[in-house]
Amino acid sequence: MGLLDGKAAVVTGAAQGIGLEIARTFVREGASVALGDINEAAAEKSASELAAEGATVIAVRCDVTEEAEVEALVARCVEELGSLDVMVNNAGITRDATIRNMTLADFRAVIDVHLQGAWLGTRFAAAVMREQQRGSIINMSSISGKVGNIGQTNYSAAKAGLVGLTKASAKELAHLGIRVNAIQPGLVRTAMTEAMRQDIWEQRLTEIPMGRAGEVQDIANVALFLASELAGYMTGTVLEVTGGRYM
């Protein structure tokens, strides 16, 4: 018996990195998963790899800043996988620069993907879940939304906004049996973070009491917990997965 047997989930930004690991963990625990990603070819490749391992998955192109595409992603999950029990709003981008050098377009792009995208995902998932009287929505924030990062006023603002979105929607939806929670990862080893200069990577490691960077599986495990009935009495929470950084 898996923790998500018989459940259907949507994960945005699921073609690679944390999103793909969450999808992989969910199918391992019995869920069927719709992989949404703006990179359709990468999503299809990842879906094929999971299907080869026996998973029930579909790949759907989705630009989370487009209302119609998020609505269609949720609809495809319901139509092809039978329900929508878990929604993971994970899609994200970075456009780093100092305030002096950041363009308005880059500020808006990051806000639109992270915050507007999660709002749309929450809205359309909740419309399905309210009819079922159950569901778990998980928003991917960041420790940057707690402490702020130099050169990331857009990203930090978006990730802080996700905390407010999580708590407000949790209050609105709790009476319908829908739980809404957020995860704040710290320094996690991905293709993006491994592209950092080595001296910056080493400096950030010194800030982590546990002495290591996180792995994508560390985040996926927490997403699994929030998606499952193990977290059945939790809503509006923000779980820091940071190795103790910025306690």
Buried (B, 14 or more C-beta within 10 A) or exposed (E): EBBBEEBBBBBBBBBBBBBBBBBBBBBBBBBBBBBBBBBBEBBBBBBEEBBEEEBBBBBBBBBBBBBEBBBBBBBBBBEBBEBBBBBBBBBBBBBBBEEEEBEEEBBBBBBBBBBBBBBBBBBBBBEBBBEBEBBBBBBBBBBBBBEBBEBBBBBBBBBBBBBEBBBEBBEEBEEBBBBBBBBBBBBBBBEEBEEEEEEEBEEBBEEBEEEEBBBBBBBBBBBBBBBBEEBEEBBBBBBBBBBEBEE
